[in-house]
Amino acid sequence: MVRHKKAGIYSTQRKELYRICCPSFPLALLLRNIQQIVMAECTQPASVLSVTDLTPHVRQLVLLPTEQHVAYEPGQWVSLKLPVGTKPPLNRAYSMAAPATASGELTLVFDRVMGGLGSGYLYQVTPRDKIMLSGPYGNFVLPHLLDRELVLIARYTGLVPIRCMLKQLYAQRQTGSVLLIAVAPAEDEMPFHQELLTLAVTHREFRYLPLVAAGGEQQGADLTLSMLRSLIDGAPKVIPMICGTKAFVRPLRAYFVGAGYDRKEVKTETYD
């Protein structure tokens, strides 16, 4: 998943430093952001270990940082420094698709954007190539207390950080109720579809609702809202986490806020 950020990484660090200096900033996020800022100062090369096509337009890269492990939480991302564009390096952010391993590999998954400099470059890399990266970054992570049903909603490659969360949860023998709504642009563009079907079969508390919205972001949001109303209206509060483009995420967040949720209760991540 890629986020096209105009601000440089140092601008992002300044904003994070401002936030963590706020006395009301939660201690857990304070510690996490201090770690991120320290890690962000380390830009290092990573070797490409493997390249795998997951769908006709979605590719997986497995990278191995060569200088130090990148310690991250599911839902976080790294910044790749790509030698393309008018003022290289071009910074592009990609979420990890699998939890951290003892050997330190990073599994990144992204879709090919028509005319996109970043994805176009990454579609040309091969095993043993080197890519510069820094990180991890981001606060789109699971809450420490899962005391309600977890409702995960993703549009296309917005599924990447959520898949990482699910793998971690079930590796830790998660027993709470989880609903995943995954919206794809086409039937053959559903990353991890078979894996998620298997997870739903083997874990009774996990529900997987794949949807296809070929008409774009608005159709995807409308279709998701039609599902949510029947599942959420009148039911106990859930823990909502939503990832996708702004056009997809904003109507869904507005729905939860209109249903009585505080904005801070609705965790979101956008990548455009």
Secondary structure as GFF3:
##gff-version 3
##sequence-region A 1 272
A	DSSP	beta_strand	2	3	.	.	.	ID=ss1
A	DSSP	alpha_helix	9	20	.	.	.	ID=ss2
A	DSSP	alpha_helix	27	40	.	.	.	ID=ss3
A	DSSP	beta_strand	44	55	.	.	.	ID=ss4
A	DSSP	beta_strand	58	65	.	.	.	ID=ss5
A	DSSP	beta_strand	77	82	.	.	.	ID=ss6
A	DSSP	beta_strand	90	95	.	.	.	ID=ss7
A	DSSP	beta_strand	106	111	.	.	.	ID=ss8
A	DSSP	alpha_helix	117	122	.	.	.	ID=ss9
A	DSSP	beta_strand	130	137	.	.	.	ID=ss10
A	DSSP	beta_strand	150	155	.	.	.	ID=ss11
A	DSSP	three_ten_helix	156	158	.	.	.	ID=ss12
A	DSSP	alpha_helix	159	171	.	.	.	ID=ss13
A	DSSP	beta_strand	178	184	.	.	.	ID=ss14
A	DSSP	alpha_helix	193	202	.	.	.	ID=ss15
A	DSSP	beta_strand	206	212	.	.	.	ID=ss16
A	DSSP	alpha_helix	217	232	.	.	.	ID=ss17
A	DSSP	beta_strand	239	244	.	.	.	ID=ss18
A	DSSP	alpha_helix	246	258	.	.	.	ID=ss19
A	DSSP	three_ten_helix	263	265	.	.	.	ID=ss20
A	DSSP	beta_strand	267	270	.	.	.	ID=ss21
###
